[in-house]
Amino acid sequence: MMTAPYPAASIVAPRIRDYFLRHLAAVPTGEGDGLAPIPDTAVLESLINVVFWASLRREEGFVTKM
């Protein structure tokens, strides 16, 4: 089932990526080994879309199955 994109996802995804980048930049040199890479904006937007629609289904009484 394909749903329409959540409009706010395209607005907040770049802001969330910037937030992650700022925090990564604050990590002292040599202490960031093993940290996960920062996802790009398209990945963050997709995640926000999935989470939004999954939460909306739950509110309507449909439990999302994995």
N, C-alpha and C positions, 0 to 999 in steps of 0.2 A: 504494500500500500504506500503510495507516494503522497506526501503532504506538502503543502505550500511552505516555503521557508518562513521562519520566524523573523519578522522585519528588524527587530532589535539586535539580532545576532550579528548582522553586518556592521552595526554601529559600535557594539561593545567589544567585538573580537580584537580590533587593533588596540584598543585601550588595555585589554587584558594582556595582550602580548607585550606592550610597553611596560606594564607593571612587572611582568616576569623578567624582562630584560633589565629593568632598574635594580631588581633584587639580585639578579645574577651578577651585575656589575659591582654590587656592594660586597660580594664574597671576596675575602682576601686571596691574593694570588697563592695558588698551590692548594687551597682548601676546597676547591670546587671539583676535584677529581671524583668521578663517579656520579655526578649529577645528571639527571635526564636532560636531553636537549630541549630547547624552547620550541614548542610547536609553531608552525607558521599560522598566519591569520586564517587561511582557508580551513585548516584542521580545527582551530578553535571555533570558527563559525559553525562547522558541521557538528561539533560536540554540543554546542549551545542549542542548535536546532533539535538534535535528538533528545537531549534532556528536557527541553521545554515541552515537546510533544508527548514524551513519555509521562511527564508529570501531569499534563492536562488529561490524558487518558485515565490516569488513576483517579483524578477528581471526578470524572464522569462515571466511575464504577467499573472501568475496564483495567484489569491488572496486566501490565506489560510483561510478556514472557520472553525469556532469553533463550 
